[in-house]
């Protein structure tokens, strides 16, 4: 068994923002505990100034355990990354422990709050994961959060390439990703990986009146990972993750429902719209796949003008299955909001065969940035509770988790709160369609599937234009991505799910 104390965001300074008594309380708690080592995930200082680093060096010396320290965005202000190396240690590195390894990587961008693990650092991280692939437990530590966090206000200051990093960690079977940055303690399970966010150890800037805290991570020999959020008030919140066994599933029983999911057709007269690809996909859907329902996750037209909507309506009227279309940000440009309602109607709840499809409008006028809003979140929570006996599918345009090959700038500005609403409400499936690339991942008990572009040339998918085929079996969901031109497929995800159809 390995026990780790995870602290973050100390913001050591001579100013009133630093709460030295909270730091000492937590450090004394750590020193008295049976911890194998300590991870500090950044923002050691407040402004990256020399006098702050000098004091930080003294304060960190109070910790009488092996210590791994990662730079944060505040540490690299004022060229503070040079002082970090002088007073604290390397910006990137490896710490080995029994049966495991900690690989820490500098995710900061000088003088910006946003982060990035790009270029050389991404390749360095990949090389280290391959080098230590035989380790039973692999921990990656950085400052910036990997998935949206609740209670952080507007969703910004994320890793620009969070989707690529998330995909890399999952492919290399990383056990734990640990980070800080937003001063909010939080724990998520993403597939078979635990994402551990620490709150702030000794800064006054806490969220919604919270107090200072640190996280206790316990890694058991059988693969179980426990994370306990411990506040200076003594309050504790504990979460445990048991590894997925087995990791290969076989569907059993008859298929209950078939969904075709598509996005970003962007019907238009522009050269980037691939009309024949869309026609071929619709023909394949009608003649070979025969789904129960077709979901379009937005950007059905390239611009909200009438002749584009007329063309889009002609295309999608050919689909024989029931349809549910939610608007994307392109759909409501210009006169698009009124035209969408005229041609496709107000998205309404669809019920069939014990399944309930809950549409959510996230698009806003004239901007790719989306929002659900506090009222919208309460509405989602209410519907998830109301239809708890059914298999619930939430449908919206904007992606909630980061997408590979896409620059993540927080396109859904309240993604953290929305993700919490969906996972707490145990939505059985979430379908999104922003970003031009397909991706699927399970967060807590909720699979989240993003569709790539079905017929728009300007996409980010090496697989080409595509749509998703989702089959639901008793206790299981299987998702394939289908190449829209050739019809070849690849597996995006397969998950066991709990719900009304679990055998």
C-alpha positions as CSV (number, residue, x, y, z in Angstrom):
1,X,0.0,0.0,0.0
2,X,1.2,3.5,-0.9
3,X,-0.1,6.7,0.8
4,X,0.4,10.1,-0.8
5,X,-0.3,13.5,0.6
6,X,-1.4,15.8,-2.3
7,X,-1.1,19.5,-1.6
8,X,-1.5,22.4,-4.0
9,X,-1.8,26.1,-4.5
10,X,0.0,27.3,-1.4
11,X,0.6,30.8,-3.0
12,X,3.4,31.6,-0.5
13,X,3.9,35.3,-0.4
14,X,4.4,38.1,2.1
15,X,1.0,39.5,1.4
16,X,-2.3,38.7,3.1
17,X,-3.4,36.2,0.4
18,X,-1.2,33.6,2.1
19,X,-2.6,31.8,5.1
20,X,0.5,30.6,6.9
21,X,-1.4,29.0,9.8
22,X,-3.4,26.8,7.4
23,X,-0.1,25.7,5.7
24,X,1.4,24.8,9.1
25,X,-1.7,22.9,10.1
26,X,-1.6,20.8,7.0
27,X,2.1,20.3,7.1
28,X,2.0,19.1,10.7
29,X,-0.8,16.7,9.7
30,X,1.3,15.4,6.9
31,X,4.4,15.0,9.0
32,X,2.5,13.0,11.7
33,X,0.8,10.8,9.1
34,X,2.2,7.6,7.6
35,X,2.7,9.0,4.1
36,X,5.3,7.6,1.7
37,X,5.7,10.9,-0.1
38,X,4.1,14.3,-0.9
39,X,3.1,15.8,-4.2
40,X,2.7,19.6,-4.6
41,X,0.9,20.3,-7.8
42,X,1.9,23.9,-8.3
43,X,1.4,27.6,-7.5
44,X,3.9,27.3,-4.7
45,X,4.3,31.1,-4.9
46,X,1.9,33.9,-5.7
47,X,3.9,36.0,-8.2
48,X,7.0,34.0,-8.9
49,X,9.2,36.7,-7.2
50,X,12.6,36.0,-5.7
51,X,11.6,36.9,-2.1
52,X,8.6,34.5,-2.5
53,X,10.8,31.7,-3.7
54,X,13.2,32.3,-0.8
55,X,10.4,32.0,1.7
56,X,8.9,29.0,-0.2
57,X,12.2,27.2,0.0
58,X,12.1,27.6,3.8
59,X,8.4,26.6,4.1
60,X,8.7,23.5,1.9
61,X,11.6,22.5,4.1
62,X,9.1,22.0,6.9
63,X,7.8,18.9,5.1
64,X,9.7,15.9,6.4
65,X,8.7,13.5,3.7
66,X,10.0,12.9,0.2
67,X,8.6,15.8,-1.9
68,X,7.7,16.2,-5.6
69,X,6.9,19.7,-6.6
70,X,5.4,20.8,-10.0
71,X,5.4,24.4,-11.2
72,X,2.1,26.3,-11.5
73,X,1.0,29.3,-13.6
74,X,1.7,31.7,-10.7
75,X,5.2,30.3,-10.2
76,X,6.2,31.1,-13.8
77,X,5.2,34.8,-13.6
78,X,8.0,37.3,-13.9
79,X,10.2,34.6,-15.4
80,X,9.7,32.7,-12.2
81,X,10.4,29.4,-13.9
82,X,14.2,30.2,-13.7
83,X,13.8,30.7,-9.9
84,X,11.8,27.6,-9.6
85,X,14.7,25.5,-10.9
86,X,17.1,27.3,-8.6
87,X,15.1,27.2,-5.4
88,X,12.9,24.1,-5.8
89,X,14.0,21.7,-8.5
90,X,13.5,20.5,-12.1
91,X,10.3,21.6,-14.0
92,X,9.8,18.0,-15.3
93,X,10.9,14.8,-13.8
94,X,10.4,11.2,-12.6
95,X,10.1,9.9,-9.0
96,X,10.1,6.1,-8.6
97,X,8.5,4.3,-5.7
98,X,7.6,0.7,-5.0
99,X,5.6,-0.8,-7.9
100,X,5.1,2.7,-9.3
101,X,6.3,5.9,-10.8
102,X,5.3,9.6,-10.6
103,X,6.0,11.5,-13.9
104,X,5.5,15.2,-13.4
105,X,5.3,17.6,-16.3
106,X,5.3,21.4,-16.5
107,X,2.0,22.5,-18.0
108,X,2.5,26.2,-17.6
109,X,2.7,29.0,-20.2
110,X,4.7,32.0,-18.9
111,X,2.5,34.9,-17.9
112,X,-0.7,33.1,-18.8
113,X,-3.2,31.2,-16.6
114,X,-3.9,28.7,-19.3
115,X,-1.8,25.6,-19.7
116,X,-0.4,23.3,-22.4
117,X,1.6,20.0,-22.5
118,X,2.6,20.4,-26.1
119,X,5.5,19.9,-28.5
120,X,8.6,18.6,-26.8
121,X,6.9,18.1,-23.5
122,X,4.2,16.0,-24.9
123,X,6.7,13.8,-26.7
124,X,8.8,13.7,-23.4
125,X,5.7,12.6,-21.4
126,X,4.9,9.9,-24.0
127,X,8.5,8.6,-23.9
128,X,8.5,8.4,-20.1
129,X,5.1,6.5,-20.1
130,X,6.6,4.0,-22.6
131,X,9.8,3.8,-20.6
132,X,8.0,2.9,-17.4
133,X,5.2,0.9,-19.0
134,X,6.0,-2.1,-16.9
135,X,5.2,-0.3,-13.7
136,X,2.0,-1.4,-11.9
137,X,1.0,2.1,-10.9
138,X,1.7,5.1,-13.2
139,X,0.9,8.6,-11.8
140,X,1.1,11.7,-13.9
141,X,1.2,15.0,-12.1
142,X,0.7,18.5,-13.6
143,X,-0.7,21.8,-12.5
144,X,-3.7,22.3,-14.8
145,X,-6.9,20.3,-14.6
146,X,-7.7,17.7,-17.3
147,X,-11.5,17.8,-17.3
148,X,-13.9,20.6,-16.4
149,X,-14.4,21.2,-12.7
150,X,-17.6,22.2,-10.8
151,X,-17.8,25.4,-8.8
152,X,-15.1,27.3,-10.7
153,X,-17.2,29.9,-12.4
154,X,-16.6,30.3,-16.1
155,X,-14.7,27.3,-17.5
156,X,-11.4,28.6,-18.6
157,X,-7.7,28.1,-17.8
158,X,-7.6,24.6,-19.1
159,X,-4.9,22.7,-20.9
160,X,-5.1,23.8,-24.6
161,X,-4.4,20.2,-25.6
162,X,-6.3,18.5,-22.8
163,X,-8.0,16.1,-25.3
164,X,-4.6,14.8,-26.5
165,X,-3.3,14.5,-23.0
166,X,-6.4,12.6,-21.8
167,X,-6.2,10.3,-24.8
168,X,-2.5,9.7,-24.1
169,X,-3.0,8.9,-20.4
170,X,-5.8,6.5,-21.1
171,X,-3.9,4.7,-23.9
172,X,-1.0,4.1,-21.5
173,X,-3.2,2.9,-18.7
174,X,-2.2,5.7,-16.2
175,X,-3.7,4.9,-12.8
176,X,-3.9,8.5,-11.4
177,X,-3.7,12.0,-12.8
178,X,-3.2,14.5,-10.0
179,X,-3.4,18.3,-10.4
180,X,-4.5,21.6,-8.8
181,X,-5.0,25.1,-10.2
182,X,-8.6,26.0,-9.7
183,X,-8.7,25.8,-5.9
184,X,-11.5,23.2,-5.9
185,X,-11.0,19.7,-4.5
186,X,-12.6,17.1,-6.8
187,X,-12.3,13.5,-7.7
188,X,-13.5,11.8,-11.0
189,X,-13.1,8.4,-12.4
190,X,-12.5,8.5,-16.1
191,X,-12.5,5.0,-17.5
192,X,-10.0,3.1,-15.3
193,X,-8.1,6.3,-14.3
194,X,-8.6,8.5,-11.2
195,X,-8.4,12.2,-11.7
196,X,-7.5,13.9,-8.4
197,X,-7.8,17.7,-8.1
198,X,-6.6,19.3,-4.9
199,X,-8.1,22.4,-3.4
200,X,-5.8,25.1,-2.1
201,X,-3.6,24.5,0.9
202,X,-3.0,28.0,2.1
203,X,-4.5,30.6,-0.1
204,X,-7.4,32.8,0.9
205,X,-8.9,32.4,-2.6
206,X,-11.3,29.5,-2.0
207,X,-14.5,28.9,-3.9
208,X,-18.0,29.4,-2.5
209,X,-16.7,30.0,1.0
210,X,-14.8,26.7,1.3
211,X,-11.8,26.3,3.6
212,X,-8.2,25.1,2.9
213,X,-7.7,21.4,2.3
214,X,-5.4,18.7,1.0
215,X,-6.0,15.2,-0.5
216,X,-4.9,11.9,0.8
217,X,-4.4,9.3,-1.9
218,X,-4.1,5.6,-0.9
219,X,-3.1,3.1,-3.6
220,X,-3.7,-0.5,-2.5
221,X,-1.8,-3.5,-3.8
222,X,-5.0,-4.9,-5.5
223,X,-5.3,-1.7,-7.6
224,X,-7.9,0.1,-5.5
225,X,-7.4,3.9,-5.2
226,X,-8.9,5.9,-2.4
227,X,-8.9,9.7,-2.4
228,X,-9.9,11.5,0.8
229,X,-10.4,15.3,0.7
230,X,-9.4,16.5,4.2
231,X,-10.3,20.1,5.2
232,X,-8.6,22.0,7.9
233,X,-11.9,21.9,9.8
234,X,-11.5,18.2,10.0
235,X,-14.3,17.4,7.5
236,X,-13.5,14.5,5.2
237,X,-15.0,13.3,1.9
238,X,-13.8,9.9,0.7
239,X,-14.1,8.3,-2.8
240,X,-12.9,4.8,-3.8
241,X,-12.2,3.4,-7.2
242,X,-11.9,-0.3,-7.9
243,X,-10.2,-1.3,-11.1
244,X,-12.3,-2.5,-13.9
245,X,-12.2,-6.3,-14.2
246,X,-12.5,-7.8,-16.8
247,X,-11.7,-5.1,-19.4
248,X,-13.2,-7.0,-22.3
249,X,-16.9,-7.3,-22.5
250,X,-19.3,-9.3,-24.7
251,X,-22.8,-8.1,-25.3
252,X,-25.5,-10.4,-24.1
253,X,-29.2,-10.6,-25.0
254,X,-31.0,-8.9,-27.8
255,X,-30.2,-5.4,-28.9
256,X,-32.6,-3.0,-27.2
257,X,-32.1,0.1,-29.2
258,X,-29.9,1.4,-32.1
259,X,-28.9,5.1,-32.3
260,X,-27.2,6.8,-35.2
261,X,-25.4,10.0,-33.9
262,X,-24.1,12.6,-36.3
263,X,-22.9,16.2,-36.2
264,X,-21.5,19.1,-38.2
265,X,-23.1,18.4,-41.6
266,X,-22.8,22.1,-42.2
267,X,-25.1,22.0,-45.3
268,X,-24.3,24.9,-47.5
269,X,-23.2,25.9,-51.1
270,X,-19.6,26.3,-50.0
271,X,-16.9,24.0,-51.4
272,X,-16.2,22.5,-47.9
273,X,-19.7,20.9,-47.8
274,X,-19.4,17.3,-49.1
275,X,-22.9,16.7,-50.5
276,X,-22.2,13.2,-51.9
277,X,-20.7,12.1,-48.6
278,X,-23.9,13.1,-46.8
279,X,-26.1,11.5,-49.4
280,X,-24.1,8.2,-49.1
281,X,-24.3,8.3,-45.3
282,X,-28.0,8.8,-45.3
283,X,-28.4,5.9,-47.8
284,X,-26.3,3.6,-45.6
285,X,-28.3,4.6,-42.5
286,X,-31.6,3.9,-44.2
287,X,-30.7,0.7,-46.1
288,X,-28.2,-1.1,-43.9
289,X,-28.2,0.3,-40.4
290,X,-31.9,0.9,-39.8
291,X,-31.6,2.7,-36.5
292,X,-34.5,3.4,-34.1
293,X,-33.6,7.1,-33.9
294,X,-31.1,9.5,-35.5
295,X,-29.6,12.2,-33.4
296,X,-28.0,15.3,-34.9
297,X,-25.9,17.1,-32.4
298,X,-25.9,20.5,-34.1
299,X,-24.3,22.6,-36.9
300,X,-26.8,21.1,-39.4
301,X,-26.1,24.1,-41.6
302,X,-23.0,26.2,-42.1
303,X,-24.9,29.5,-41.7
304,X,-28.4,30.4,-40.6
305,X,-29.8,31.5,-43.9
306,X,-32.9,30.2,-45.6
307,X,-31.5,28.5,-48.7
308,X,-29.1,26.4,-46.5
309,X,-32.0,25.4,-44.3
310,X,-34.1,24.4,-47.3
311,X,-31.2,22.1,-48.5
312,X,-30.7,20.7,-45.0
313,X,-34.4,19.9,-44.7
314,X,-34.4,18.1,-48.0
315,X,-31.5,15.9,-46.9
316,X,-32.8,15.0,-43.5
317,X,-36.4,14.4,-44.6
318,X,-35.0,11.4,-46.4
319,X,-34.0,9.7,-43.1
320,X,-36.7,7.1,-42.4
321,X,-36.1,6.8,-38.6
322,X,-37.3,9.1,-35.9
323,X,-35.1,12.2,-35.6
324,X,-34.0,14.5,-32.8
325,X,-32.0,17.6,-33.8
326,X,-30.4,20.2,-31.4
327,X,-29.0,23.4,-32.8
328,X,-25.3,24.2,-32.9
329,X,-23.7,27.6,-32.9
330,X,-23.7,27.8,-36.7
331,X,-27.4,27.0,-36.8
332,X,-28.4,30.1,-35.0
333,X,-26.3,32.7,-36.8
334,X,-28.1,35.5,-38.7
335,X,-31.8,34.4,-38.9
336,X,-30.9,30.8,-37.9
337,X,-32.7,30.7,-34.6
338,X,-36.1,31.4,-36.2
339,X,-35.2,29.2,-39.2
340,X,-34.2,26.3,-37.1
341,X,-37.6,26.4,-35.3
342,X,-39.4,26.7,-38.7
343,X,-37.7,23.8,-40.3
344,X,-36.8,21.4,-37.5
345,X,-39.0,22.6,-34.6
346,X,-38.3,23.1,-30.9
347,X,-36.3,20.1,-29.6
348,X,-38.6,18.1,-27.4
349,X,-38.2,15.1,-25.1
350,X,-38.5,11.8,-27.0
351,X,-39.6,8.6,-25.3
352,X,-39.4,5.2,-26.9
353,X,-39.0,1.6,-25.7
354,X,-38.2,2.7,-22.1
355,X,-35.6,5.2,-23.4
356,X,-35.8,9.0,-22.8
357,X,-33.9,11.5,-24.9
358,X,-33.4,14.8,-23.2
359,X,-32.4,17.7,-25.6
360,X,-30.4,20.6,-24.1
361,X,-29.8,23.9,-25.9
362,X,-26.2,25.1,-25.4
363,X,-25.7,27.3,-28.5
364,X,-25.6,31.1,-28.3
365,X,-25.9,33.8,-30.9
366,X,-22.8,34.6,-33.0
367,X,-20.3,32.7,-30.9
368,X,-18.9,29.2,-30.7
369,X,-18.9,29.5,-26.9
370,X,-21.9,27.7,-25.4
371,X,-23.7,27.8,-22.1
372,X,-26.4,25.7,-20.4
373,X,-26.9,28.1,-17.5
374,X,-27.9,27.5,-13.9
375,X,-31.6,27.2,-14.9
376,X,-30.7,24.7,-17.6
377,X,-28.7,22.7,-15.2
378,X,-31.6,22.5,-12.7
379,X,-33.8,21.4,-15.6
380,X,-31.4,18.6,-16.5
381,X,-31.2,17.4,-12.9
382,X,-35.0,17.5,-12.6
383,X,-35.5,15.5,-15.8
384,X,-32.9,12.9,-14.8
385,X,-34.7,12.4,-11.6
386,X,-38.1,12.3,-13.2
387,X,-37.1,9.7,-15.8
388,X,-34.8,7.7,-13.5
389,X,-36.7,4.5,-14.3
390,X,-35.9,4.9,-18.0
391,X,-32.6,4.8,-19.9
392,X,-31.8,8.5,-20.1
393,X,-29.8,10.0,-23.0
394,X,-28.8,13.7,-22.8
395,X,-28.3,15.4,-26.2
396,X,-26.5,18.7,-26.7
397,X,-24.1,20.4,-29.1
398,X,-21.0,21.4,-27.1
399,X,-18.5,18.9,-25.9
400,X,-18.3,18.5,-22.1
401,X,-15.0,16.6,-22.0
402,X,-11.9,17.7,-24.1
403,X,-11.6,16.3,-27.6
404,X,-8.3,15.1,-29.1
405,X,-6.8,17.2,-31.9
406,X,-8.8,20.2,-30.9
407,X,-7.6,23.3,-29.1
408,X,-9.6,23.3,-25.8
409,X,-10.6,26.8,-24.8
410,X,-13.6,25.9,-22.7
411,X,-16.2,26.0,-25.4
412,X,-18.9,25.2,-22.9
413,X,-18.3,27.9,-20.3
414,X,-20.2,26.1,-17.5
415,X,-18.9,22.6,-18.5
416,X,-17.7,21.8,-15.0
417,X,-21.1,22.3,-13.4
418,X,-22.9,20.6,-16.3
419,X,-20.6,17.5,-16.0
420,X,-21.3,17.3,-12.3
421,X,-25.0,17.5,-12.9
422,X,-24.9,14.7,-15.5
423,X,-22.7,12.4,-13.4
424,X,-24.5,13.0,-10.1
425,X,-27.8,12.4,-11.9
426,X,-26.3,9.2,-13.4
427,X,-27.3,9.9,-17.0
428,X,-27.0,6.6,-18.9
429,X,-25.5,8.3,-22.0
430,X,-24.5,11.8,-23.1
431,X,-24.2,12.7,-26.8
432,X,-22.3,15.8,-27.9
433,X,-21.1,17.0,-31.3
434,X,-18.6,19.9,-31.2
435,X,-15.0,19.9,-32.1
436,X,-14.8,18.1,-35.5
437,X,-13.5,14.8,-34.1
438,X,-15.1,11.7,-32.6
439,X,-14.2,10.6,-29.1
440,X,-15.9,8.5,-26.3
441,X,-15.0,8.2,-22.7
442,X,-16.8,7.2,-19.5
443,X,-16.8,9.6,-16.6
444,X,-18.0,8.1,-13.3
445,X,-21.0,6.0,-14.5
446,X,-21.8,8.1,-17.5
447,X,-20.5,7.4,-21.1
448,X,-20.0,10.6,-23.0
449,X,-19.8,10.3,-26.8
450,X,-18.8,13.0,-29.2
451,X,-19.6,12.8,-32.9
452,X,-17.2,14.0,-35.6
453,X,-18.2,15.8,-38.7
454,X,-20.4,13.8,-41.1
455,X,-19.9,16.0,-44.3
456,X,-17.7,19.0,-43.6
457,X,-14.2,19.0,-45.1
458,X,-12.8,21.1,-42.3
459,X,-12.7,18.5,-39.6
460,X,-10.0,17.1,-37.3
461,X,-10.6,13.4,-37.6
462,X,-7.9,11.2,-39.3
463,X,-10.7,8.7,-39.8
464,X,-12.4,11.2,-42.1
465,X,-16.0,12.2,-42.2
466,X,-18.0,9.9,-40.0
467,X,-21.0,9.3,-37.8
468,X,-21.4,7.1,-34.7
469,X,-23.5,3.9,-34.4
470,X,-24.6,3.2,-30.8
471,X,-26.2,-0.1,-29.8
472,X,-27.7,-0.6,-26.4
473,X,-27.9,-4.1,-24.9
474,X,-29.0,-5.2,-21.5
475,X,-26.4,-3.7,-19.2
476,X,-24.0,-2.6,-22.0
477,X,-23.4,0.1,-24.6
478,X,-21.3,-0.4,-27.7
479,X,-20.2,2.6,-29.8
480,X,-18.7,2.3,-33.3
481,X,-17.5,5.1,-35.5
482,X,-18.6,4.6,-39.2
483,X,-16.7,6.2,-42.0
484,X,-19.3,8.2,-43.9
485,X,-17.9,7.4,-47.4
486,X,-16.8,3.8,-47.3
487,X,-18.8,2.5,-44.4
488,X,-15.8,0.9,-42.6
489,X,-16.0,1.0,-38.8
490,X,-13.9,1.2,-35.7
491,X,-14.7,0.7,-32.0
492,X,-15.0,3.9,-30.0
493,X,-16.1,2.4,-26.7
494,X,-17.8,-0.4,-25.0
495,X,-19.1,-0.1,-21.4
496,X,-21.0,-1.9,-18.8
497,X,-23.8,0.3,-17.5
498,X,-26.2,0.1,-14.6
499,X,-29.8,1.0,-15.1
500,X,-33.3,-0.3,-15.8
501,X,-31.9,-2.7,-18.5
502,X,-29.2,-4.4,-16.4
503,X,-29.8,-8.1,-16.4
